[in-house]
Amino acid sequence: MSEERVVLISGANRGIGEAIARLLGAAGWRLSLGMRKPQLPDWADPDRVQLVSYDADDPSAEAEWARRALSKFGRIDAVVANAGIMIPKNVIEADDSELDAMLAVNVKAPRRLAAAAWDALGKSGRGRVIILGSLSGKRVKSAGAGLYSISKFGAVALAHGIRHAGWDLGIRATALCPGFVATDMARALTNRPDELMTDPDDIGRIAVMLLDLPNEASVAEFTINCQLEESY
């Protein structure tokens, strides 16, 4: 079994997920990429990259993904739960089905993914989990962000829960919480130009750093913003 570390990344086909995957690949990680429509990126080495059809709405998808990654690589050292959805509604106009949809993808699926990889992460001795939260998981910026914030507050709490559950196993977890990042999701929500939003590659560089830190340098939350706010 190769000693090169292996990471599972959800939502890896575009935006933040693609940037994290590309930069981790350049840093020497082997990659198992979960995508709704798997397509090998032009930068990827097919001998070091596994593509997996992944639907966060399927409760059985995470266990099958972890099984396939272990079958190919023999180990799992990190999980980056990046896949997420945003429904821009306030908490009054939204209905239960819309809240359920965001909780399913933004909270339940990342929890199942960490659980599916748990034994392998513990065996690693320095297992890592990054949950892509959001500054919307730290404060409610506007009425239209209210519903999304419910799910992202949950995602941040999930990261803390994983950190506590895995500490004695050498598993460290971080809630990575950006503001507006120059992706399709953010472009649909703001008229800020790309150059005034955080570059996805900067999120990727942060992920590389977080996954490389030793067990004694645990980072519970990492926030990053493109604009001035009182706290973030």
N, C-alpha and C positions, 0 to 999 in steps of 0.2 A: 504494500500500500504506500502510495506516495506521501511524503511529508508536507507537500504543498497544501495549504489550507483551502477549504471549499466553502463557498457562501451561496445560499439560496436568496434570490432577489425577486420579489413580486412586482408586477407592473413594470417590467424591465424593457419594454419595447420603445418607450419614448420619455421625454421630459426628464424629471429627476431620476427615475429608475434607470433610464438608459445611461445617464451621466455617471451614476454610481457604478453601474456594471462596467462601463468602459474604463473608468479610472481604477477600479479594483483589479480588472484584468491586467492593466498596465503595471500594477503594483505586484503582480505575481500570483494573484488568487486564481483558483479554478472556479468556474461559474456554472451554477444551475439556474437558468432564467425562466421564471414563470410568466407566461404571456397568454392573453386570450387567443391571439392568432400568432403562433410561433413563427418567427422569421429570423434567420441568422443575420446579425448586424454585419456590415461590411468590414468592421474592425476586428471581428471575432475569429479566433483560431478554433476550428471545429473540433480539434483534438482536446481542447481545454474548456470548451463551452458546451453545456447540455441545454437543449431547449425542451420545455415542458408546457403542454397545453394546460393552462390554469384558469379556472373560473372561481373567483372568491365567493360566489353565491352557492357553490356546490359544497356541502358539508363534508363530503368524502375526498375532496380534491387535495387537501394538505397531506393527509396520510399517504396517498398514492404518490404525490410529489416527493416526499421524504424517502419513500421506498425506492423510487427510481434513482434519486441522487445517490443513495447509499449503494445501490447496485452498480452504478457507474464508477463512483469515486471512492467508495469504501469509508467515507467519513463526511461529517458535516461540522464545520467549525463556527459558522455564523449564519444568521438569518437577518435579512433586511426586508421588513414588511412595509413596502412602499405603495402598493396598490390602494387607491382610495377614490371616493366619489364625493361630489359636492352638489347639493340641491339648495340654491339660494333663496330660501324662504324664511320668514320669521316664525317664531314658535307657535303663533296663533293660527296663521293661515295654513300651515302645513297639516297634513293628515298623518295618521299612524303608519300608513304604508310607506310614506316617504322617510319618516324617522327610522322605521324598521330597515329600509334599504340601506341607509347610511350606517346604522349600527352593524348590520350584517357584514358590510365590506370593510368598514374602518375600524371595527373593534373585534367582532367575533372571528373573522377570518385570520387576522394576525395572531389572535390567541391560539387558534387551532394550529397555525403554522409553527409557532414556537413549541407547542405541545408535541406535535408530530416529530420535531427534530430534537426533542428534549434529551433523550437518552444519549444520542450522538454528541450533543453539545456538552453534556456532562462528562462524557468519556474524553472529550478534547482536553479538558482541564482548564481551558481558557475560552470557553464558548462565549459567543457574543450575539446579542439581539439588539437591533435598531428598529424602533417603531417610528415611522414617519408620522409625527404629530403635526402640529401647526401652532403658530401663535394664537390661532383661534381656539386652541386647547388650553390657553393661558388667560385669555380675556375675551369678552364678547365685544368685537369692534363695532358692530352695527346691528340693526334689527335683522337685516337680510342674512347676516352671518349666524344668527342665533341657533338655527337648527343644526347647521354644520358644527357649531361649537359644542353642542351636546355630545356629538360623536367624537370630536377630537379631545374634549376633556376626558372622555372615556379611554381614548387611545393613550393619552399621557398617563392616566392611572394604571392602565395595563402595563406599560413599561415599568412603572414602579413596582407593581405586583410581581412581574417576572424577575426583577432585580432582587427582591426579597426572597422569592422562592428558590432562586438558583445560586444564591451567594455562596453557600457552603460547597457547591459543586464547581465553583470557579466560573460560573456563568455571570456575565455582567450585561446589563441592559440599559439602553439610553433612549429617551424620548427626544428625537431631533425635530425641533420646532421652528420652521422658517415662517416669515411673512410672505409677501408676494414674491414668487419666483417666476422667471420668464418662461412660462409653459403655457400650453393651450388652456389649461384650467384657469390660470390667473388672467390671461388675456380676455377671457369671457366675462371677467368680473370687474376689471379696471381699465381705464384708458391710459394708464401709465405706460410710457414706451419701454421696450425691453431693456434699454440701457439704464433705466432707473429702477429696474427690479433686480433681485439677486440672480446671478447666473447659475443655472443648474450645475455647472462644473464646480462651482464653489461648494455646493452641497455635497457633490461627489468627493471633493478633497477632504471635507469634514468627515465623511463616512470612512474614508481610508484611515484617517488619523484615529478615529474612535475605535475602529476594529483592531488597530495595531497597539493600542495602549496596554500596558501590563495590568494584571488583576488589581494591583495596588493603586491604580490611577482611575478608579471608576468615575464615570461621568453620568449622573442620573438624568440630567436634562441639558440640552444644548440649544440655545435660542439664537436666531440670527434674523436681522431685519434690514430692509432696504431703505427705511424711512425712520425719522425720529419719532419716538413715542416716549411717554413718561418713564416706562419701565423697560421697554424693549426696543 
